[in-house]
Amino acid sequence: MYRTSAALLLPLLLLLASCGHNDKNPDLSGITVPEIQIERFDTAFFNLDSNHIQQGLYRLDQAYPDFTGDFVSNILGAGPLSDTSTLAFEATREFLVSYLSISDSLKKKYQRFDWLEKELQQGFRYVKHYFPLYPLPQKVVTFIGPLDGPGVALTTHDLAIGLQAYAGKNFYFYQTGKGQDMYPGYISRRFEPEYMEANCLSAMEEDIFPDSSDGRPLIEEMVIKGRYWWLAEKLMPDAPDSIITGYMPAQLNWCGAHEGDIWGYLLQQNVLYTIDPDILKNYIGEGPYTLGMPNSSPGNIGAWVGRQIVRKYVEGHPGIQPVDLMRVPAQKLFEESRYKPR
């Protein structure tokens, strides 16, 4: 089953949160985490004999007892392995056969993961530094799931990376009509290996601090989304802003040059306290740009403004620890930030 939220750990996390430096590069010399060796569940799965899928899945479950059941039931949606009917096995067999060519492409693209192991090792150290009681994943595994499946999944014990979400922006499926409908170019351009670490740590962020933005007014959603980006900067201090935000460099430059105009436009439109889903989607959702703003603007511009608000709040609260900042009510954070860009 999927991992239980770490929200119940927050009281302890608050008590034991690291008291180290709060600058860009804190001292990690005393932080140790288990060595990461990525396990290739994807290879093992696609080596199964499609004519003996039931026996093969049982053996796979013995080799990957913490992930096989989750993969078949939750990612493939094929039902539990314990199901006495043949539906789960037939659905799994059909996926295995139909995705063989995709598996072959991804095997060629991802022959080694030593680079990702190093990145995640360091990322885990930052997580442990800021949240020492958070239970880090015991294993990191790779899988290949449906093309509309998750790029990262946290299960009870594992951090699982769906390679189908990192096939590369030029992957043949994304050029088809169906692929474009599922993933327009402004989304599929981020399906590259350099986004893996960021997406993994983002999943852990939301495991520690579950997203509470649903149903809230726009300004609170902006702060909550922007706060995740602010935390990502703490966990990946050397990552470029394009990886943190998912924006293109030109879009980042545009935002930086027009911060006052962006804020002025939001005030003029009187949308900060709206809960209209269509308006929220325009400022928080994915898109090639933000409707009402120039084509140079990025989609999801609300998260960028939210991070600017968080940064302004931090300026007035020097030394605040991430575990404390993430708990400040969004409306209070906005009001106390005194955010008024020119």
C-alpha positions as CSV (number, residue, x, y, z in Angstrom):
1,M,0.0,0.0,0.0
2,Y,1.0,3.6,-0.5
3,R,3.0,5.2,2.3
4,T,1.1,6.7,5.3
5,S,1.5,10.4,5.5
6,A,4.2,11.7,7.7
7,A,1.9,14.4,9.1
8,L,1.6,12.5,12.3
9,L,5.3,12.8,12.9
10,L,5.3,16.6,12.8
11,P,5.2,17.1,16.6
12,L,8.3,15.0,16.9
13,L,9.9,16.6,13.9
14,L,9.3,20.0,15.5
15,L,11.1,19.0,18.7
16,L,14.0,17.4,16.9
17,A,14.4,19.5,13.8
18,S,17.9,20.3,13.1
19,C,19.2,23.4,14.8
20,G,22.1,23.7,12.3
21,H,22.7,26.5,9.9
22,N,19.9,27.9,7.8
23,D,22.0,29.2,5.0
24,K,22.3,27.8,1.5
25,N,24.9,25.2,2.4
26,P,24.4,23.9,5.9
27,D,27.0,21.6,7.6
28,L,26.2,18.0,6.7
29,S,29.4,16.5,8.0
30,G,27.5,14.7,10.8
31,I,24.6,13.5,8.6
32,T,24.8,9.9,7.4
33,V,22.3,8.0,5.4
34,P,22.3,4.4,4.0
35,E,24.1,4.1,0.6
36,I,21.7,4.1,-2.2
37,Q,21.8,1.4,-4.8
38,I,19.0,1.7,-7.3
39,E,17.3,-1.6,-8.0
40,R,16.0,-2.3,-11.5
41,F,12.5,-3.6,-11.0
42,D,11.7,-2.5,-14.5
43,T,14.3,-4.9,-16.0
44,A,13.1,-7.8,-13.8
45,F,9.5,-7.2,-14.7
46,F,10.0,-7.1,-18.5
47,N,12.2,-10.3,-18.3
48,L,9.0,-12.2,-17.2
49,D,7.7,-14.9,-19.5
50,S,4.4,-13.7,-20.7
51,N,3.2,-17.3,-21.1
52,H,3.8,-18.0,-17.4
53,I,2.9,-14.6,-15.9
54,Q,1.3,-15.9,-12.7
55,Q,4.4,-17.9,-11.7
56,G,6.7,-15.1,-12.8
57,L,4.8,-12.5,-10.7
58,Y,5.0,-14.7,-7.6
59,R,8.8,-15.0,-8.1
60,L,9.0,-11.3,-8.7
61,D,7.1,-10.7,-5.5
62,Q,9.7,-12.8,-3.6
63,A,12.5,-10.7,-5.0
64,Y,10.7,-7.3,-4.5
65,P,8.3,-8.0,-1.7
66,D,7.8,-4.3,-0.8
67,F,6.9,-3.2,-4.3
68,T,5.5,-5.9,-6.6
69,G,2.0,-5.8,-5.0
70,D,1.9,-2.0,-5.1
71,F,3.0,-2.0,-8.7
72,V,0.4,-4.5,-9.9
73,S,-2.4,-3.2,-7.8
74,N,-1.9,0.6,-7.6
75,I,0.2,1.5,-10.6
76,L,-1.1,-0.9,-13.2
77,G,-4.6,-1.0,-11.5
78,A,-4.7,-4.7,-12.2
79,G,-5.9,-5.8,-8.7
80,P,-4.2,-7.6,-5.8
81,L,-1.9,-10.5,-6.5
82,S,-3.8,-12.5,-3.9
83,D,-6.9,-12.3,-6.1
84,T,-7.9,-15.8,-7.0
85,S,-9.4,-14.8,-10.3
86,T,-7.2,-14.5,-13.4
87,L,-8.1,-10.8,-14.1
88,A,-5.0,-9.4,-12.4
89,F,-2.7,-11.8,-14.2
90,E,-4.3,-11.2,-17.6
91,A,-4.2,-7.4,-17.2
92,T,-0.5,-7.6,-16.1
93,R,0.3,-9.9,-19.1
94,E,-1.4,-7.4,-21.5
95,F,0.6,-4.5,-20.1
96,L,3.9,-6.5,-20.3
97,V,3.4,-7.4,-23.9
98,S,2.1,-4.0,-25.1
99,Y,4.9,-2.1,-23.4
100,L,7.9,-4.2,-24.5
101,S,9.0,-1.7,-27.2
102,I,8.8,1.1,-24.6
103,S,10.9,-1.0,-22.2
104,D,13.5,-1.6,-24.9
105,S,13.8,2.1,-25.6
106,L,14.2,3.0,-21.9
107,K,16.7,0.2,-21.3
108,K,18.9,1.8,-24.0
109,K,18.4,5.3,-22.5
110,Y,19.0,4.3,-18.9
111,Q,21.7,1.7,-18.7
112,R,23.3,3.1,-15.5
113,F,22.0,5.1,-12.6
114,D,25.2,5.9,-10.7
115,W,24.7,9.6,-11.3
116,L,21.2,9.5,-9.8
117,E,22.4,7.5,-6.8
118,K,24.9,10.3,-6.0
119,E,22.2,13.0,-6.4
120,L,19.7,11.2,-4.2
121,Q,22.3,10.3,-1.6
122,Q,23.0,14.0,-1.2
123,G,19.3,14.9,-1.3
124,F,18.5,12.4,1.4
125,R,21.2,13.9,3.6
126,Y,19.5,17.3,3.3
127,V,16.2,15.7,4.2
128,K,17.7,14.1,7.2
129,H,19.4,17.3,8.2
130,Y,16.1,19.3,8.2
131,F,13.8,16.5,9.3
132,P,15.8,14.0,11.3
133,L,12.9,11.8,12.3
134,Y,11.4,11.4,8.8
135,P,11.7,7.8,7.7
136,L,13.7,7.8,4.6
137,P,12.8,5.2,1.9
138,Q,14.5,1.9,2.6
139,K,15.0,1.2,-1.2
140,V,15.0,3.1,-4.5
141,V,13.6,1.1,-7.4
142,T,12.9,1.9,-11.0
143,F,9.8,0.7,-12.9
144,I,8.0,1.3,-16.1
145,G,4.3,2.0,-15.8
146,P,1.5,3.2,-18.0
147,L,2.4,6.4,-19.9
148,D,-0.2,8.3,-17.8
149,G,1.2,6.8,-14.6
150,P,3.2,8.5,-11.9
151,G,6.8,9.5,-12.4
152,V,7.5,9.0,-8.7
153,A,5.6,6.9,-6.2
154,L,6.3,6.6,-2.5
155,T,5.2,3.2,-1.1
156,T,5.4,2.0,2.5
157,H,9.1,1.2,2.2
158,D,10.3,2.3,-1.3
159,L,10.9,5.3,-3.4
160,A,9.8,4.2,-6.9
161,I,10.8,6.0,-10.1
162,G,8.6,5.6,-13.2
163,L,11.0,5.7,-16.1
164,Q,8.1,6.2,-18.6
165,A,7.9,9.7,-17.3
166,Y,11.5,10.4,-18.2
167,A,11.6,9.1,-21.7
168,G,12.9,12.4,-23.1
169,K,11.0,15.3,-24.7
170,N,11.5,13.8,-28.2
171,F,10.2,10.4,-27.3
172,Y,8.1,9.2,-30.2
173,F,4.8,8.9,-28.3
174,Y,4.8,12.5,-27.3
175,Q,4.9,13.5,-31.0
176,T,1.6,11.6,-31.7
177,G,-1.8,13.2,-31.5
178,K,-2.7,11.1,-28.5
179,G,0.6,12.0,-26.9
180,Q,0.1,15.7,-27.5
181,D,-3.4,15.4,-26.0
182,M,-2.0,13.7,-22.9
183,Y,1.2,15.7,-22.5
184,P,1.5,19.0,-24.5
185,G,5.0,20.2,-25.3
186,Y,5.1,22.6,-22.3
187,I,4.8,19.5,-20.1
188,S,6.7,16.8,-22.0
189,R,9.8,19.0,-22.3
190,R,10.3,18.3,-18.6
191,F,10.3,14.5,-19.1
192,E,14.1,14.5,-19.0
193,P,16.5,12.8,-16.5
194,E,17.6,16.0,-14.9
195,Y,14.2,16.3,-13.3
196,M,14.3,12.9,-11.5
197,E,15.9,14.1,-8.3
198,A,13.7,17.1,-8.0
199,N,10.5,15.1,-8.5
200,C,11.7,12.5,-5.9
201,L,12.4,15.1,-3.3
202,S,9.1,16.9,-4.1
203,A,7.2,13.6,-3.4
204,M,9.0,13.4,0.0
205,E,8.1,17.1,0.7
206,E,4.5,16.4,0.2
207,D,4.8,13.2,2.3
208,I,6.1,15.2,5.2
209,F,3.7,18.2,4.6
210,P,0.6,17.0,2.7
211,D,-0.8,19.5,0.3
212,S,-3.6,21.4,2.0
213,S,-4.4,23.9,-0.7
214,D,-7.6,22.4,-2.0
215,G,-10.6,24.6,-1.5
216,R,-8.5,27.6,-0.3
217,P,-8.5,31.0,-1.9
218,L,-5.9,31.8,-4.5
219,I,-3.5,33.7,-2.3
220,E,-3.3,30.8,0.1
221,E,-2.8,28.3,-2.7
222,M,-0.1,30.5,-4.1
223,V,1.7,30.6,-0.7
224,I,1.4,26.8,-0.2
225,K,2.7,25.9,-3.7
226,G,5.4,28.5,-3.4
227,R,6.5,27.1,-0.1
228,Y,7.2,23.7,-1.6
229,W,9.5,25.4,-4.1
230,W,11.2,27.3,-1.2
231,L,11.8,24.0,0.6
232,A,13.1,22.4,-2.6
233,E,15.8,25.1,-2.7
234,K,16.8,23.9,0.8
235,L,17.0,20.3,-0.2
236,M,18.7,21.0,-3.6
237,P,20.7,24.1,-3.0
238,D,22.8,23.7,-6.1
239,A,19.9,23.0,-8.5
240,P,19.2,25.6,-11.1
241,D,15.9,27.5,-10.7
242,S,14.6,26.0,-14.0
243,I,14.7,22.6,-12.3
244,I,13.0,23.8,-9.1
245,T,10.2,25.6,-10.9
246,G,10.0,23.8,-14.2
247,Y,10.1,27.1,-16.0
248,M,12.3,27.8,-19.0
249,P,15.2,30.3,-18.4
250,A,13.5,33.0,-20.5
251,Q,10.3,32.6,-18.4
252,L,12.3,33.0,-15.2
253,N,13.9,36.1,-16.6
254,W,10.5,37.5,-17.6
255,C,9.2,36.9,-14.1
256,G,12.2,38.6,-12.5
257,A,11.9,41.6,-14.7
258,H,8.1,42.0,-14.2
259,E,7.5,41.0,-10.6
260,G,5.8,44.3,-9.8
261,D,3.6,44.2,-12.9
262,I,2.6,40.6,-12.1
263,W,1.5,41.5,-8.6
264,G,-0.2,44.7,-9.8
265,Y,-2.2,42.6,-12.4
266,L,-3.4,40.2,-9.7
267,L,-4.5,43.1,-7.5
268,Q,-6.2,44.8,-10.4
269,Q,-8.1,41.6,-11.3
270,N,-9.2,41.3,-7.7
271,V,-8.6,37.5,-7.7
272,L,-6.5,36.9,-4.6
273,Y,-9.4,35.6,-2.5
274,T,-11.3,33.9,-5.3
275,I,-12.1,30.2,-5.0
276,D,-13.4,29.9,-8.6
277,P,-11.8,26.7,-10.0
278,D,-11.3,28.2,-13.4
279,I,-9.5,31.2,-12.1
280,L,-7.4,29.1,-9.7
281,K,-6.4,26.8,-12.6
282,N,-5.3,29.8,-14.7
283,Y,-2.8,31.0,-12.0
284,I,-1.9,27.7,-10.4
285,G,-2.3,25.0,-13.1
286,E,0.0,24.0,-16.0
287,G,-0.1,26.0,-19.2
288,P,2.1,27.4,-21.9
289,Y,1.6,30.8,-20.4
290,T,-0.9,32.6,-18.0
291,L,-4.0,33.8,-19.6
292,G,-4.3,37.6,-19.4
293,M,-0.5,37.9,-19.4
294,P,2.0,38.0,-22.3
295,N,3.0,34.8,-24.0
296,S,6.4,35.3,-22.4
297,S,4.8,34.5,-19.0
298,P,4.9,30.9,-17.7
299,G,1.9,28.9,-16.6
300,N,1.5,28.2,-12.9
301,I,2.7,31.8,-12.2
302,G,0.9,31.8,-8.9
303,A,3.5,29.4,-7.4
304,W,6.3,31.7,-8.5
305,V,4.6,34.7,-6.8
306,G,4.0,32.5,-3.8
307,R,7.6,31.7,-3.4
308,Q,8.5,35.4,-3.6
309,I,6.0,36.0,-0.8
310,V,7.7,33.2,1.2
311,R,11.1,34.7,0.6
312,K,9.9,38.1,1.8
313,Y,8.5,36.5,4.9
314,V,11.9,34.7,5.6
315,E,13.7,38.0,5.3
316,G,11.7,39.3,8.3
317,H,12.2,36.0,10.2
318,P,15.9,35.2,9.8
319,G,16.9,31.8,11.0
320,I,13.5,30.3,10.8
321,Q,13.8,26.5,10.2
322,P,11.9,24.8,7.3
323,V,9.9,22.7,9.7
324,D,8.6,25.8,11.3
325,L,8.0,27.8,8.2
326,M,6.1,25.0,6.5
327,R,3.6,25.1,9.4
328,V,2.9,28.9,9.4
329,P,-0.8,29.3,8.2
330,A,-0.7,30.5,4.6
331,Q,-2.8,33.6,5.2
332,K,-0.7,34.6,8.2
333,L,2.5,34.2,6.2
334,F,1.2,36.4,3.4
335,E,0.1,39.1,5.8
336,E,3.3,39.1,7.8
337,S,5.4,39.1,4.7
338,R,4.4,42.6,3.8
339,Y,4.9,41.7,0.1
340,K,4.7,44.8,-2.1
341,P,7.0,44.4,-5.1
342,R,7.6,47.4,-7.3
